[in-house]
Amino acid sequence: MTQNALGDALGLTFQQIQKYEKGANRIAASRLQQLSEVLDVPVSYFFEQPAGVTANNKPIFDFLNSAHGLRLLQAFDRIKDRNLQRAVLVLIEEIADDA
């Protein structure tokens, strides 16, 4: 994909894409998510496997690097009421136990 095509898909100029490629500009998490969707790759594609990832916890890292995992984490983080966060967590655990 050309820089122009990628820029068009993201609503950016090719110069902005060049700055991302060269590391002159940092890429925000939301932009990284857009990139993963446009390029049809998981967010984890852009990262090496972090230190401390083992066979036991790799599925968790894979999920958090997926589009759904990132959306769930971002939405959960926007809940500012800790009691409501706990209630959502309990609900998800109950749904998972019933599945």
C-alpha positions in Angstrom: 0.0 0.0 0.0 1.4 3.4 -0.9 1.8 6.2 1.6 -0.9 8.2 -0.3 -3.4 5.3 -0.2 -2.7 4.8 3.5 -3.0 8.5 4.2 -6.3 8.6 2.3 -7.7 5.6 4.3 -6.7 7.3 7.5 -7.6 10.9 6.6 -4.0 12.0 6.7 -1.5 13.4 4.2 1.3 11.3 2.9 3.7 13.6 4.8 2.1 12.7 8.1 2.4 9.0 7.2 6.1 9.6 6.4 6.6 11.2 9.8 5.0 8.1 11.5 7.3 5.8 9.5 10.4 7.8 10.4 9.4 8.0 14.0 9.3 11.8 13.9 5.7 11.7 15.2 4.3 9.3 17.9 1.4 7.2 17.0 -1.6 7.4 19.4 -3.3 4.1 20.4 -6.5 5.2 18.5 -4.4 5.8 15.4 -2.6 2.5 15.8 -6.1 0.8 16.0 -7.1 2.6 12.7 -3.9 1.4 11.1 -4.5 -2.2 12.1 -8.0 -2.1 10.7 -6.9 -0.5 7.4 -4.0 -2.9 7.0 -6.2 -5.9 8.2 -3.6 -6.9 10.8 -3.9 -7.3 14.6 -2.5 -4.4 16.7 0.1 -6.9 18.0 1.6 -7.0 14.4 3.3 -3.7 15.3 5.0 -5.0 18.4 7.5 -7.6 19.4 6.4 -10.0 22.0 6.8 -8.2 25.4 9.2 -9.6 28.0 7.4 -11.8 30.5 5.0 -13.3 28.0 4.8 -17.1 28.6 2.7 -19.9 27.1 0.4 -19.5 30.2 -0.4 -15.8 29.6 0.1 -15.4 25.8 -3.7 -15.8 25.1 -4.3 -12.8 27.3 -1.8 -10.7 25.5 -3.1 -11.9 22.1 -6.7 -10.9 23.2 -5.6 -7.5 24.5 -3.8 -6.9 21.2 -6.9 -7.8 19.2 -9.5 -5.3 17.9 -12.1 -6.6 20.3 -9.7 -6.7 23.3 -8.6 -3.1 22.8 -12.1 -1.8 22.4 -13.2 -3.7 25.5 -10.3 -2.3 27.5 -10.8 1.2 26.3 -14.6 1.1 27.1 -13.9 -0.4 30.5 -11.4 2.3 31.2 -13.9 5.0 30.4 -16.1 3.8 33.3 -15.1 6.1 36.1 -17.3 4.7 38.8 -15.3 1.9 40.4 -18.5 0.2 41.8 -19.9 0.1 38.2 -16.6 -1.3 37.0 -16.8 -4.1 39.5 -20.4 -4.8 38.5 -19.4 -5.0 34.8 -16.6 -7.3 35.7 -18.9 -9.6 37.7 -21.4 -9.6 34.8 -18.7 -10.6 32.3 -17.4 -13.3 34.6 -21.0 -14.7 35.0 -21.6 -14.7 31.3 -18.2 -16.5 30.7 -19.1 -19.1 33.4 -22.4 -19.8 31.6 -20.8 -20.1 28.1 
